Amino acid sequence: MKIEQIYTGCLAQGAYFIQSKGEAVVIDPLREVGPYLEKAQKESVKIKYVFETHFHADFVSGHLDLSSKSGAPIVYGPNAVTGFDAIIAEDGQIFEVGDIKIKVLHTPGHTMESTCFLLFDENGKENALFSGDTLFIGDVGRPDLAQKSDITMDDLAGFLYDSLRNKIMTLPDDVTVYPAHGAGSACGKNMSKETTDSLGNQKATNYALRADMTKEEFIKEVTDGLAPPPNYFPQNVMMNKQGYESFDEVMARGAQALSPIAFEAAANETGAIMLDTRNPQVFAKGFVPNSINIGLNGQFAPWVGALIPDLKQEILLITEEGQEEETITRLARVGYDNSIGYLKGGIDAWKNAGNELDTIESISPEELSERMKKDPEMHVIDVRKPGEYISEHVENVPNFPLDFINENFAEINKANTYTIHCAGGYRSMIAASILKSRGIDVVDVNGGFAAIKSSEKFTLTDYVCPSTIK
């Protein structure tokens, strides 16, 4: 028996490849399924099943393509209703894979179809729990994503309490927990950076598994402090539930190399968003006017999902040379299937063709300090998340979270210049590029709040600034 966790950092997502005696299963695969098929060929094993723990909201799973290419049926737990052929397993049903067995544990709460898969090793011993979004390391799945007219968030939290106590906490302490996500995912609020743990340690350290916790206490704690989910979550759920276009077709459409003339024509004719995925500070020094920067080397896919509301939006790409395929892949992972081409030769080709470049001024914290002394009324905004801001921020600087920049844009006065910072510079350049594309003058603070704090030139506070954006 061999268990392999295939972890994707930009999504904080864990898929699993499990094999025994020439047979294998894949749990919660990513959209691009080539690596699983290659692994099966290399290991000389046949993929027997594709297991899904639930209808994922934060990414588009690869279950359909993997099933189509491997011949393996897709397996969901009870309550799942799909727009494609799948095995809807019963609670307690056993699936045999080589010398091991995998038992279905229906664990509603995060969603009503949420299911964990309990692995029994060759000796019949309970060995591993693939817990999906039911149980994370340090946290549990948020219960607000599958609300309906007849099922409230509190109802789901109550179901989750029962599932944890009746199906999971009764398992042996030495069972290894393999969750679907780790720190950085929006599917929970307190996830650890660790991606596996023993169930016994989780019973001792995870706030949601306290033995003396009442259901009422659990519901209150698990629902407290939940940030609104990203806008793309419901759309990803529907794609996972009803089906989607083949990943191969998505790649073929996006991988069209466009000359600067063709790129500009496509932008003018289609209304596509021009998405520049280069490093933020490289972007600032020269970019195609009206393009948006979301750097590929950060939390790229989640930020695309949070900031581009419509998954059907056509997208034109500007990347570092050689990163085109990776960019299209990462977009497809969260359901953005309408990349329609990329700028061949990148920004150098655009510049060499004699086209205009735009820039964003980027200043040091020291320069920011000098400017604030000269102009106490200058417009500085902090685009970090509210929790980060409340913990510590520059005195009298208001919070304007990047997550909700589209919804809160009406607060921006187009007559002003805004100086923007986040924690380290990644998010502030995203915000600056969005505002710049809408005709707002912006300045970026290089290094963000970390550099601001290190400079020791600012008064910091945890007092929430009552000022509105001006």
Secondary structure, 3 states (H helix, E strand, C coil): CEEEEEEECCCCEEEEEEEECCEEEEECCCCCCHHHHHHHHHHCCEEEEEECCCCCCCCCCCHHHHHHHHCCCEEECCCCCCCCCCEECCCCCEEEECCEEEEEEECCCCCCCCEEEEEECCCCCEEEEEEECCECCCCECCCCCCCECCECHHHHHHHHHHHHHHHHCCCCCCCEEEECECCCCCCCCCCCCCCCEEHHHHHHHCHHHCCCCCHHHHHHHHHCCCCCCCCCHHHHHHHHHHCCCCHHHHHHHHCCEECHHHHHHHHHHHCCEEEECCCHHHHHCCECCCCEECCCCCCHHHHHHHHCCCCCCCEEEECCCCCHHHHHHHHHHCCCCCEEEEECCHHHHHHHCCCCCECCEEECHHHHHHHHHHCCCCEEEECCCHHHHHHCEECCCCECCHHHCCCCHHHCCCCCEEEEECCCCHHHHHHHHHHHHCCCEEEEECCHHHHHHHHCCCCEECCCCCCCCC
